[in-house]
Amino acid sequence: MNDETQSGGAAQRAFILVDSKPRLPRHVKLRQDAARGTWAILAPERVFTPDEIAIAVLQLCDGTRTVDAIAAELSVNYNASKQQIITDVVSMLQKLADNGVVKM
């Protein structure tokens, strides 16, 4: 399902699945503030401050990788269970998708 899908003029909720290919929409930017040593997600009239794990996930959300591929890469990088990472990544990306920060 695409979060731009319209039904009766209202956008439908995008559900994050393991085969979803998440990406940041054009109007959302992930930026590093080198002076402060922090990262921010910049969206129209909103700013989010992601934690270290969210940054690692969002940097892999390029619209070509699936959630499964993202979890596989993170499981190697963090020496963790791919299944646990999938659960955490899906939950995090779903919240971001609900806020319009991530789309498929």
Backbone torsions as a table, in degrees:
resi	resn	phi	psi	omega
1	MET	NA	140.6	179.1
2	ASN	-100.9	138.2	-178.1
3	ASP	-73.2	-4.7	175.4
4	GLU	-94.3	-2.9	179.0
5	THR	-61.6	133.1	-177.1
6	GLN	-115.3	141.5	175.4
7	SER	-139.1	111.4	-179.7
8	GLY	66.0	26.4	176.8
9	GLY	87.7	-7.9	-179.6
10	ALA	-109.0	136.4	178.1
11	ALA	-68.3	140.4	177.9
12	GLN	-91.1	154.8	179.8
13	ARG	-69.8	133.3	175.3
14	ALA	-87.5	129.9	178.1
15	PHE	-102.0	128.7	179.3
16	ILE	-82.4	123.8	178.6
17	LEU	-123.6	170.3	-178.9
18	VAL	-64.4	-24.0	178.6
19	ASP	-96.8	4.9	175.7
20	SER	-67.0	148.9	177.0
21	LYS	-117.4	83.2	-174.4
22	PRO	-71.4	150.8	175.4
23	ARG	-153.9	162.8	174.4
24	LEU	-84.1	134.3	175.7
25	PRO	-64.7	163.0	-179.2
26	ARG	-55.6	-34.7	-175.9
27	HIS	-83.7	1.2	179.7
28	VAL	-115.4	132.0	-177.6
29	LYS	-126.3	139.6	172.1
30	LEU	-100.9	115.4	-174.7
31	ARG	-126.8	142.9	175.7
32	GLN	-101.2	133.1	174.3
33	ASP	-99.5	94.4	-175.5
34	ALA	-61.5	-36.0	-179.1
35	ALA	-62.7	-37.6	-178.7
36	ARG	-97.0	-13.3	-178.7
37	GLY	70.8	31.4	-179.0
38	THR	-127.0	167.3	175.7
39	TRP	-118.1	155.2	177.1
40	ALA	-144.0	146.2	170.2
41	ILE	-101.4	117.7	-177.5
42	LEU	-102.8	120.4	177.6
43	ALA	-129.9	159.1	179.6
44	PRO	-52.2	121.8	177.2
45	GLU	61.5	15.3	179.1
46	ARG	-143.6	147.5	173.7
47	VAL	-135.6	130.3	177.4
48	PHE	-114.6	144.8	177.2
49	THR	-111.7	98.0	-177.2
50	PRO	-76.7	151.7	174.9
51	ASP	-83.3	177.8	-175.5
52	GLU	-58.2	-40.9	-179.7
53	ILE	-68.4	-43.2	178.6
54	ALA	-60.5	-38.9	178.3
55	ILE	-62.0	-46.0	179.5
56	ALA	-59.1	-40.7	179.1
57	VAL	-68.6	-50.0	-175.8
58	LEU	-63.0	-32.3	177.9
59	GLN	-66.7	-20.5	178.6
60	LEU	-94.5	-7.3	-178.9
61	CYS	-83.6	83.1	-175.5
62	ASP	-109.8	4.2	-179.7
63	GLY	84.1	-4.8	177.2
64	THR	-111.2	-30.8	178.5
65	ARG	-84.3	141.1	173.2
66	THR	-83.6	165.0	175.4
67	VAL	-59.0	-38.5	178.0
68	ASP	-60.1	-44.9	179.5
69	ALA	-66.7	-38.8	177.4
70	ILE	-61.8	-46.1	179.5
71	ALA	-63.5	-39.6	178.9
72	ALA	-61.7	-43.7	179.4
73	GLU	-65.8	-43.2	179.5
74	LEU	-66.7	-34.8	-179.8
75	SER	-64.4	-33.9	176.4
76	VAL	-73.2	-47.7	-177.3
77	ASN	-62.9	-34.8	-176.2
78	TYR	-108.2	3.7	179.2
79	ASN	50.0	54.5	-177.8
80	ALA	-131.6	166.0	179.0
81	SER	-65.7	126.8	179.3
82	LYS	-59.9	-39.3	-178.5
83	GLN	-64.1	-41.0	177.4
84	GLN	-66.0	-40.3	178.7
85	ILE	-64.1	-42.0	178.0
86	ILE	-57.6	-46.4	-179.8
87	THR	-58.4	-46.9	-178.5
88	ASP	-68.3	-41.9	-178.3
89	VAL	-66.9	-44.2	178.8
90	VAL	-60.0	-45.0	179.8
91	SER	-60.9	-47.8	-179.4
92	MET	-63.9	-47.3	-178.7
93	LEU	-66.5	-31.6	177.7
94	GLN	-64.4	-43.7	177.7
95	LYS	-61.7	-41.9	179.1
96	LEU	-68.0	-38.3	177.6
97	ALA	-64.4	-40.7	178.8
98	ASP	-62.9	-26.6	177.8
99	ASN	-93.2	4.0	178.0
100	GLY	77.1	14.6	-177.9
101	VAL	-88.2	-25.7	-179.9
102	VAL	-128.2	144.0	174.6
103	LYS	-138.2	168.0	179.9
104	MET	-99.1	NA	NA
